[in-house]
Amino acid sequence: MTQELRIVFMGTPDFAVPTLQTLVEHQYNVVAVITAPDKPAGRGQKIHQSPVKEYAVSQNIPILQPTNLKSEVFLEELHSYQANLQIIVAFRMLPEVVWAMPALGSFNIHGSLLPQYRGAAPINWAIINGEKETGVTSFFLKHEIDTGDMIFQERLPILEEDDFGSVYEKLKYKGAELALRTVQAIEQGQVQTQPQEVTAETKHAPKIFKETCEINWNQPAKQVRDFIRGLSPYPAAWAHLNGKNFKIFKVEALDNTVYTSEPGRIHSDNKTFLHVQTSSGAIAILDLQMEGKKRMPIQDLLRGYNFNL
């Protein structure tokens, strides 16, 4: 039995845009979009619209930008659209009064193979932990964050050359495909869900802060490399080297290069390479950004800056 869908879409960053675009291009009735309020950004502090809002404006879709998801004014306006399905991609946590509103439920697209990596930073933590695979999951919302019954999953290999940025780009399109598949199943009344089973091996993906991003050179070279690529290009791993803070974006693990020095010690010819000792092997820093400067390859930095050895 096919059901006539009236969809409210909720999302903010560019990760959510392909899903909304896919719904529009497949001629689903997106009756409204909920996104974050406009805010000042950049050096000029110009008012900035979210990527989801920009796309919704281009498609003439009604937009709501509530600051309080429990306010009566917002709830009345949301209810007025008479949606029977809500789709959430990269939005903030919803109160039950919102996610329980539509008759067909509210489903979320999450950037991991749930129940692994519940939380705010699933892509980062999967790479940091050296996983060989990740993916996206569609699931119906319930009280606790990222715990609802799963609908579908799509897998994605994490390649050795991948970093957070490349996996993010792949998953945002894979998430859009998964959302379409999920909507089609709901539309046809063919959804079968599966509860999440948490075990002692279930890993989490907590929010990442600047302090989280400091490199620990007391770890083996591969672990340091995975940490750096899991945070590249954003928010970026960092280290205090030569008396200055550096963001580090790309490195190579030199497992067979061992210096007779303690972890964290710098080795360089101040012309072509910069190596840092870890607990096992060394790391070659290939791409970095010194505080107050722009991002550049190590050879470019060394043309105008010397490390004290």
N, C-alpha and C positions, 0 to 999 in steps of 0.2 A: 504493500500500500504506500503510495507516494504522498508525502505531506507537503503542503505549501509552506515554505519557510519564510519567516521574517527575522532577519539576523541583525543583532547588534554586535559590532566588532570593537574590541578593546585592545589597544596597543599604543606604544610610544616611539621606540627607536626604529632605525632602518631595518633591523632584523624582522620586524613585524610587517613591513610594507609588502613584500612579495606575497604573503598570505592574503592580505586585503585585495591586492591587485588581481590575484588568481580568482578570488570570489567574484569580483566585478566582471572580469573577462569571461567567466563562465555564466554570467547573467543571473547570479543569485541576488536576491532582494536584500541588500544591506541598507536597513532603514535608518541607521545612525552609527556614528563612530564616537567612541569615548577615548580621549587621549589626555596627556598631561597639559596643564596650563602653560601658556607661553611664558618664557623667562628670558632675562638678559643673558647674553653669552658673548665671549670674545673680548678683545681689548677695548672695543668701543662700547661694550655692554648694550649692543643693539638687541631689541626684542626678537627672540628666536622661536619659530614654530617647530613642533616636533615633525620628523619625517612622515609619520602617519597622518598628521593634520594636513601637511602640504599635499599629500596624495588625495586625501578626502576632499579637500577644496577643489582640486583639479577635476574631480568627478561629481561635484555638486552634492555630496552626501552631507546631511545634517551632522554637526559636530557638537559634542558636549565636552566641557573641560572643567569638571568639578574639582574643587580643592578638598571638599569633604564628601566622601562617598556615602555617608549616612544622613546627609542633610535632607530634610523633607522636600525641599524645592527640587533637588536633583532626583530624588526617588520618584517624585510625581512626574517629572519630565521624562525620565527613563520609562516609566510605566506607560506613558502616553503613546509610545511607539509600538506597543502591543507586540513586542518581539516574542517568538516562541523558541529561539535559540540564541545563545551568546557564545562568541568565540574570543578567547583571550590569548594574546601572544605578547610576551615581554611587557606586562603591565604590573601595577602594584597589587598587593594582596587585597582581595575583595571581601567585604562583610557578607554574611549569609543572606541578608535581606536583598543583596544585589544578585549573587550567583544562583539563588534559589528562585528567582523571579520567573524565568521563562519555563514553559510547560515541558519543553524537550531537554532542558538542562543547560549547563554552561560547561564547555570543554576548553582545555588549555593545551597549547603546544609547548612542550618542554624540551630543552636542548640536551637530553641525555636518554639513555636506555633505563628508564625507571624500573625498579626503585633505586638504582644506582644514581648517585649525584643529585639528590634532592637539594634544592637551595638556589642561591642567587647567582652562582658562578660555575655552572656545570661544565662548560666547555674548557675554561681555564684549568679546573682541577683534574679533568680527565687527562689532559696533556701533561700537567705537572706530575701526575702519578704514573706517567709512562704507559698509559693504556694504548693498545693497538687498535681499538675500536670504540666508537661512540654512536650516536644516532639521535633520533627524535621520537618522542612519545606523545600521543594524544590521550587525554584522560579527563573524566568528569570531575569537576571540583567538589570538594567536601571541606570540612572544618580545618583540618591541619594542612599546612601548605605542602603541595606536591604529593599528596597521599591518596588521591582518589583512584577509583577503578579505571584501569587502562583499557583503551579502545584498540589502537593500533600502534605499532612501532616500525620504524625504518632504520636500518643500520648504515653506518658509514665508517670505512677504515680510516685510521689515523696514520698517515704516511710519515716516514722519517723526516722528510723535508717540511712537513706541516708545522705551522705555529697557530696561535690563537686566531690570528686574523684570517688565515686561509680556511681553517675549519669553520669559523663563524660564517664566512661567505658561503661555503658549501651547505651548511645546515640551514641557513635561512631559506634557501630554495627547496631543500628537502622537506623542511617544515611546511612550506606552502603546499607541496604535493600531498603531504600527509593530511593537512587540514582539508583539502579538497576530497580526498578519499574518505575521510571521516564524515564530512558533510553529506556526501553521496550515500553513505551507509545509513545515516540518520534519516535522510530524506526517504529512503526506501524501507525504513523500519527494520533494518537488518543489522542492528548493532548488538554485538555480544561483548560484554566486558569481562575483565579478569582482575581480581584483587591483587594488590602489590604484596609480595611476601618479603619481609625484611629479615635478614639474618645477621649474624655477627660479622659477616664479610661485607655488608652494605656500606658503601662509602658516601660521604656527604660533600656538599659544595657550598660552604659558607661564603658570605660576602667577603670580598678582598679589600683590604685597606693598604695604605702606603707602607705601614710597618710590615705587613705580610709579604711585601715585594722585595725586601732586602735579601740579597744573595748570601747563602751560608756556604763559605768555601770549605767547611769541614765535612762536606758531603762528597761522594765520588763524582768524577767528571760527568758521567752520563746523567746522574740525578741533577746536577747543576744545570746541564744543558736542557733537560726536560723542563726544569723550573723556569728558565729564561724563555724558552719558546712558548710555554704555557701562558706567559704574560706579555708576549710580543704581538702587535705593537702597543697594545694598551692593556692594563695601565703601565706596563713596562717594569721589568726587574731592575734593581739599582744596587750599586755598591759604592763604598767610599774608597777611592783609590788615589794615592799620591796627594792626599789632603783635599780632594774635591769629590763631589758626588757625580756619578755617571749613571745614566740610564743605558742599559745594555740590551740590544735587540736581537743580535744574531751571533752565535758562537759555534765553534767546532770542538768536539771532545777529542783530546789527544791522549787516548788511554795508554799509549806506550811511551809518552813523553813524561818522564819523571825527573823533577828537579830535586836536589837535596836541600829542600827548604820546607818551611812550615806552610800549611794551607793559607791562602790569601796573599802570598808573596808574589810580586810582579817580576816578570822577566821580559825584556824587550831589547831590540837593537836600536830603538827610537827612529826607525826608518820604515820597516815593513811589517813588523808583527808585535803583538802584545799578548803574552801568555800569563795566566794566573794559575798557580798551583792549587789543587784541591786535595782531598784526603787520599785520592787514588787517581793518578794521572793529572794532566793539566788541561786547561781550557784556552783555546785561541779565540780572542775577542775579534769579531769581524766587522761589527756595525754598532755604533754607540753614539751617545750624546752627552757632552760635558755640560754641566750646569751653566746656563746663560748662553749656550751656543746651540747651533742646529745639529740635527742628526747627520752623521757622515760615516763612510767607511774608515777603518782604522788607519789606512795609509794616508788618507787626507788629513786626519787629525795629527798624525805624527809629522807632517810637513811643517806644522806651526806650533807643536807642543811636545815637550820632552818629559818623560817620566824619570823621577829620581830613583836610581837602582842601587 
